[in-house]
Each structure stands twice: as C-alpha cells, then as structure tokens.
C-alpha cells in the first residue's frame, strides 16, 4: 500500500475513538453525583439521547474508513439503517436501547455492500448499470436487517440457554466460570443483563464474587494492558491507534456503552486479542475464587448500564485483592508473549514451506542420493555451515556453526523421524533410512574438501627443538 494512503488510513482510524470519548464525557457530566439535584427528567432525556447519537457517530466514522465513490450516499444509507434498526430493537428489547451495540454492528455491515471494489458488476449485469446500482442499494439495506435478526435469534437462544442452565447446583460448581466469557460476548452486543440476573439468583456467594471480580479485572486492568502490549507488536501505523485505544479503555471502563464499542472494535480489528480476553476472564474467575477475594462491587452495579465507581471498592488494600490485580496485569502480558512466540515460529515455518514449494522439491517418493545431499546441504545452511559429520547405518550426526541458518521444516521433509537438535553441541541427529550411510559418506567427503573448514590444530608439546650438532662445532673457536 502507498505510504501516504497508509498514513491517511491510520489518521482516519483515530476518528473511531472520538465518539467513545465524547460518550464517556457526556456520561460523566450527566452523572447525578456531578450534576447535582437537577431536573432528573431532563438528565434522563439527555443521557438517552447521547447513548443513541454517539454510537451512530461511531458507525459513520467506521464508514469513513472504507473507500467509496459515493460518500454521501454511503453515509445516508448507514444512518438510515441505524435508525431502522433502533426502532426494531425498541420493539424487541426496549431496555437494550441504552447500549445499542447490536445496531452498530448490523448497520456497519452495509459498508461492505457500498465499497468501491464492489462497483464492478457481474458479467450478466454489465450491460445494465442502473439495475446493478439499484441491487447494490437494496443489498446495503437488506444485509443489515438480515444480520440484525440473525443475531437477535442467536442471542435469544443464548439467553434461553443461560436461564435454563443456571441452577443452584450449576452455580456452585466450577462449570459456572464459563459464564464470565459468555457475559463478555453478550456485553459486546449489549445483551448482558440476563446473566447478571441469573447469577444473582442461582450462584453461591463465593461464585458471585468471583464472577463480579472477573468482569471488573478484565475490563479495568486486562483490557488496557493487553492493548498497550499489543501496540509494541504492530507497525507504526497501528501503534498510535492502539495506544490511544488502551488509554480510552482505561478511562471509560466504567461506562457500559463505551466498553461495548471498544469490544466491537477489538472483535473486528484484533480478533486474537478478543480471544485472549475471553481466556483471561476464565483465569480471573478461578484466581478470585481460589483466593477468596471479596466482591469489588455489587452485582446490581455491574453495568446497569454503567458502574457507579462510588459504590465500588476498587482501591482495596487486602492482600488477596492485590494478588488478583497482579494476576490481572501479568497474565495478559504472559499470554501475549506466548502467542507472539507461537506466531513467530508459525510464520517461520510457513516461510520455509513456501521456499520449499517454490524450489519444486518433491521428497515423498524415495529421492535419489544426489537430490538428498543437495536438499540436506540447503537445509543445513550450506556447506560452509557444516562443522563436523559422523554417521552410522541408522543415524547421521551433523554439527553446524550457526543453527539460525538451518531450516527445520526442510529437514523434516527429508528425514523419516523428526530431527533431533542438541543446543549445547549444535548437533543434528537425522534418520534418512537407507540413505543415511551413503549421504553421510558423501557429506564427509564434501566437508573434508571444504576450503572454509578450519584446519585441525597440531600440538607441539612433545617436540623438543635443539641446535644441530654441526652448527655448534662450527661456532666454537
């Protein structure tokens, strides 16, 4: 991609944070503790309006990231879809209007149908441009509606599963820890209230505390730390965005719609990070239960629709709470480092396989002796990287100078068993079957003639150097 276009796209990404920040500021200003005893009808009206308008602004900001030739038409259709879906959500679940993340996701799907790369119509519609444009507009309206009702159906089934599954016996077992990730998934879509009610009725007290603490630690600690750690693993164009997103998550973690929009961003832009948060929520549940950490807030204060920080006990100095916070900060970084290492090894393996496929080597059907030697030299980093060779009828031992130059994937395609590597001696143990001894003999000859191989050192300890006798006599008078 053009660097100028990449920079412009990175700048547009920052627009996604503006509606979240404005929504958090509005929620703070309209808080009864800040606003004081004013007209509560006006405050409720302004609060409801802000929670409807700012998510719409979020969808429009997401639309600006997509390339299109008809920007005004795109923004109009996205706004129209959002309004239609709000009315549908109001009919099906009026309480969900305070957190319309489902409408945000469904309305944003119309952006796909209005992208500039969708301007090229199929062959059978190439002669009818007006019909093709009309069908695009229809798909931009039908697609959000289909996605909305499909998600509603799935959420209804998930809610029924929660209601019929959570019982007194289930609420006192460790199986209840799986409702923490379910809560986060439903919170992303704004349908999380059904779980809090089921937990309050059927969970044991210790399980309720663990459930509350897992959600609080995930949203307030693990989420911003995971985002700031993720910013060090991406390129510069995404680093600023993730850094600001982590700060936004830290400052707006108590506002329900803000945290839901942040989860929507992570779900579509960083699905791997979203999966790590799901895993972290389960670990925090177990950690809180085993440490017997008291509840950090009341379950009725858990995003209904926001968290009242004055009713929460986040700054607790109990040893168990401190240990839970330490786990909330260390576990995301540990999982992130582990996944980064696995991803690096995976990319190295894929790169080596791509190199093998480009070379045209096929080693499945009994390769010849010459081909085996060539492939083995290539996998070991060349003849200059071989330090020593020893072999028997069943095993070939090769010591290398630099293990970084070797391709383990290519070695695995040649050997019968998995290659064994010893880090201390930098030695590979290979099993080539019937070709082990012939290949070892050929490599021994080649390495003996290798000009880059260092010559053996000859010790002079047993040699005694004395002057020649005739030189001694000629030197005397």
ABEGO torsion letter per residue (X at the ends): XBAAAAAAAAAAAAAAAAAAAAAAAAAAAABAAAAEBBBAAAAAAAAAAAAAAAAAAAAAAAAAABBBABAAAAAAAAAAAAAAAAAAAAAABAAAAABAAAAAAAAAAAAAAABAAAABBBAAAAABAAAAAAAAAAAAAAAAAAAAAAAAAAAAAAAAAAAAABBAAAAABAAAAAAAAAAAAAAAAGAAAAAAAAAAAABBAAAAAAAAAAAAAAAAAAAAAAAAAAAAABBAAAAAAAAAAAAAAAAAAABAAAAAAAAAAAAAABAAAAAAAAAAAAAAAAAAAAAGBBBABBAAABGOABBBAAABBABBABAAAAAAAAAAAAAAAAAAAAAAAAAAAAAAAAAAAAAAAAAGBBAABGBBAAAAAAAAAAAAGEAAABABBBBBAABBBBBBABAAABBAAAAAAABABBBBBBAAAGBBBBBAEAAAAAAAAAAAAAAAABAABBBBBBBAAABBBBBBAAAAAAABX
